[in-house]
Amino acid sequence: MGKDIEKCILSLEEAVAWRQELRRRNKKLVITNGCFDILHRGHVDYLNESSKLGDAMLLLVNSDNAVRALKGEGRPLNDEYSRAFVLCGLESVAKAVIFDSCDCHTELAALKPDIYVKGGDYTLETLNKLERNALLEAGTVICFKPFVKGFSTTGIIESAQKKS
């Protein structure tokens, strides 16, 4: 029996309440964030490996406005609700929150994850300062996971455009 995917997409307030329940049960929360515009093998591997670091994983998904600001016009290809829905369909993802900003320091400060995971193209020094400060104040363990070579949303889009 599968999970009710629509119930996995939470508001920040709902996620904070869920986080408090996890804490009461001594469960470790893993958080990562991103646009996840076109789900591909690299994303699935990254999310699967990240989820193994704790008991439950929450994704912070950039809103459509934030993706446009980060990636430019023409993006996202998939709307925010659809992206969150597909991500919540993965076994590795317990919950998702859509956030309307280019950074997620407010959400990280509210949720205080045990573990935060970012892609291997980041380092502690290159993380957004506000995000890094929120994580350090919460005592969060920060991890970096390497990408699966040859898989990126931008690369997939560019390849599709060349073929058309």
N, C-alpha and C positions, 0 to 999 in steps of 0.2 A: 504494500500500500504506500503510495507516494505522499509527499507532503503537500499541504495547501499553499501553493506558491504565492498567491496573492497576499496571504497573511504573513509572509516573510518580508514584505516591503513595509518598513516602519517609518513613522515620523521620528525626529530626534527625541522627542519626549517619550515615545513608546520604547525606543531603543535604550534610553537611560534606565527606564523601569526594568527592562529585560536584563540589562547589564547588572543592575542591583541584585536581581534574582540569581544570576550566575555567580556573583560574588558570595551571596549567602550560601550557595551550594559548593563553594570552594572550587569553581570551574574557571579555567584560564581563558580569557577572551583575546583573540587575535583580530587585529584590524588591518586592512589595507585599503587603498583608495585608487581611483582612476576613472578614465572615460569609458573604457571597455566598449568601444563603438562597434567593432565587428569582432565577435568572439572567435578566437582561433586557438590552435594547439598551444601556442606560447602562453596564452592566458590560462588555459585549463591546467597546464603543467604548473605554472606559477601559483595558481590558487590552490591546487591540490597539495603541493609541497608546503605552502604557507599554512594551510589548515592543520597540518600535522604538528605544528608547534604548540597548539593549545587544544582546548576542549570544544570551542565554538568559534566560528569566524564570521565577522560582520564586514560587509563591504560598504565603503562610502563611495557613492557613484556620482560623478559630476553631472549637474543638470545640463540641459541642452544649451542654455545661455553660457554656462561656464565652458562647455566644450567648444562653442564658437569662439569664445575669447581666447582659449588656449590653442586651438587647432586651426582657426580661420573659417571664413565663409565656406559653406558647403558641408560643413560638419556640424553636428553628428549626422551619420547616415541613418541611424536608428534612434528613435525618440527615447527620452530618459526612462519612462515607465517600461518600455519594451526591453531596454538594456538591463534594467534591474530585474525584470521578470525572468529573462533568460539566465542571468547569473544565479538567481535564486533557485533555478531548476537544477543546478549542479549540486551533487552530494556534498561537496566541500564547503558550500556557502550556507550558513544558517539564516542570516538576516542581511538586509541591505537598507541603507538610508540614502536618499537622493539629496544632495546638498547644492545650493545655488551660489557657489563661490569658486574662485580659482585655487583656493587653498582650503584646508579643512581643520584649521586650528581650533575653531569654535567647537566643532564636533569632537575632536580629540580631547579637548579640555573637559567636555561634559562626560564623555564615555570612559576616559582613563583606562585604556586597554592595558592588559598585562604585556602584550607583545604587539609590536607594529612592524609590518613588513613592507619594504619598498623594493622596486626593481634594481637590478645590478648596475644601472646607469647612474644611480645616486650614491652618495657617500654621506656620512654624518655632516660634513662641511657644506655639501650642496643641497641638503634638505632645506625646505622653506624655514626661515628662522622662527616664525611664529609657531609653525607645526613642531619644530624641534624643541622649542621652549615648553610647549604644552606637554609633550611627551616626557621630557626630562623632569618637569615638575610633578608628573604623575608617577614617576619611577618606572616608566615603561621600558622594556627591553626592545631595542631597535635592531632589526635584522635586515639584511640585504640579500636578495635571491637573484642569481644570474638568469638572464633571458635564455630561451631556447633559440639557438641561432637560426636565422632565416625566417622568423615569424614576427611580423609587426603589422599593425593595422595600416599604417601609412604605406608600407611596402606592398600590401595586398591591394590597396586602392590604386597605387601607381601601376602595378602589374595589370590590373583589370583595365585601366585607362589605355595602356599600350596595346592591349588586345582588341580594343573596340574601334 
